[in-house]
Amino acid sequence: MVEQKKNGKSGENGEKKKNRLSSFTSTLKKSVTLEIAAKAKQMNAHGKNVVSFSAGEPDFDTPFAIKAAAKAAIDAGKTKYTDASGIKELKMAIRQKFMRENNLHYDENMIIATAGAKYALFAALAAITSHGDEIILPVPYWVSYPSLIKLTGGTPVFTYPSEKRGFRLVLDDVKKVATDKTKAIIINSPNNPSGAVYRSEDLEAIVNFCVERNIMVISDEIYEKLTYDNVQHVSLAAIVNEKSRRNIIVINGVSKAYAMTGWRIGYAAGPRDVIERMKFFAAHTTSNPNTIAMWAAVEALNGNQNDVEMMSRKFNRRRQFMYDEIMKIPELKCVYPVGAFYMFINFSHYINCTINGHRIENTLDLANYMLDEANVAVVPGESFGLSGFLRLSYATNMDNIAEGIDNIRAALADVEFDNE
Ligand SMILES: Cc1ncc(COP(=O)(O)O)c(C=O)c1O
């Protein structure tokens, strides 16, 4: 019998064997973050007490008034299709939010509500990227950016802001990698995973450089409400004039600020032609975002902001506590985070060593060791494009932080280095 050949080669009858799966999705990899979270859950189910520092979402409940608005929407029968770009009331609430908080004036047709900020990013990239376009991505980056870029036909081009400068991107980092093919850059401030908040003067120089070369700037501001130590978030669109704003797409959403990650409401604001394309893209893929969740988001944006302030205050206390605890381990370094709810900690001291009989070659090994031996779930830097680091989220309570850092300290006690 003639053996069937693999991958599109001829089989017994000379017929071409088709790949069942698309080349378009072939670059997608499983998410290490989700895998670690699933493993931690499984360990908990088997009676282990795993402390999770892997959360990418607030541990608080969605505020009462927001949930009430969703219930009221259901009772009022607001459960049908809407315009693909969202209900008028939400777009109005988003416009007013931009005016009130960012001093930015967008018309209704410059706004789109989407199924989460992630979909706003996907639609924005789909609207502007042609095959082979280069999209600049500062490292460390949020885990999904490279996949979103590749799915829309682009090529991610990485740039490496210095750790010494707190991972804050500056113009030189952009100049090093910009080419004729550069179509856009994604800027995320406050940053996941580093907790960095970029400075206005650095952003201004970067945006001016991009506008001059007609490079689009996608500004992911999803952690806008979570800054500390009196550091102010400034929307990237607010630091340039109206003409330059044609190159800027602002991405935001209610997931992180209002503890609404499961509701799936994000939004984008930008030039009319880009937003119109995004609207067409959404119309043929998701249609409108969930109608009930949109009514909840109207309440989130228009309503009382006390809960946001309460959550931010709690995150701040946990941040200070976690940072102080981490700094008690002399071999660790960490850029002091002033935004979001993450710390990106330099564990490079523990690469190429053996800890308690476990071989550690990279931070993926270290994250697995921490989970198996210290009962602590952390996310390896490799997920964010930078080995040598672990991301710890402080979206968990103080007791967990104290216990988890104690466990980490104990787990790092018995180390043998290769050249000792
Ligand atoms: C930097 C960044 N952008 C976007 C998102 C996605 O937000 P959403 O849940 O609204 O899709 C996340 C979520 O973790 C994020 O960290």
The ligand as a Tripos MOL2 file, in Angstrom:
@<TRIPOS>MOLECULE
LIG
   16    16     1     0     0
SMALL
NO_CHARGES

@<TRIPOS>ATOM
      1 C1         -3.2910   45.9760   27.8020 C.3       1 LIG1
      2 C2         -4.6200   45.3350   27.6140 C.ar      1 LIG1
      3 N1         -5.3730   45.7140   26.5550 N.ar      1 LIG1
      4 C3         -6.5730   45.1650   26.3330 C.ar      1 LIG1
      5 C4         -7.0830   44.1990   27.1690 C.ar      1 LIG1
      6 C5         -8.4110   43.5790   26.8400 C.3       1 LIG1
      7 O1         -9.4690   44.1470   27.5250 O.3       1 LIG1
      8 P1        -10.9270   43.5610   27.3640 P.3       1 LIG1
      9 O2        -11.1250   42.5570   28.4360 O.co2     1 LIG1
     10 O3        -11.8490   44.7480   27.5120 O.co2     1 LIG1
     11 O4        -11.0470   42.9580   26.0150 O.co2     1 LIG1
     12 C6         -6.3320   43.7700   28.2730 C.ar      1 LIG1
     13 C7         -6.8260   42.6910   29.1410 C.2       1 LIG1
     14 O5         -6.0980   42.0410   29.8650 O.2       1 LIG1
     15 C8         -5.0790   44.3660   28.5080 C.ar      1 LIG1
     16 O6         -4.3110   43.9990   29.5510 O.3       1 LIG1
@<TRIPOS>BOND
     1     1     2 1
     2     2     3 ar
     3     2    15 ar
     4     3     4 ar
     5     4     5 ar
     6     5     6 1
     7     5    12 ar
     8     6     7 1
     9     7     8 1
    10     8     9 2
    11     8    10 1
    12     8    11 1
    13    12    13 1
    14    12    15 ar
    15    13    14 2
    16    15    16 1
@<TRIPOS>SUBSTRUCTURE
     1 LIG1         1 GROUP 0 **** ****
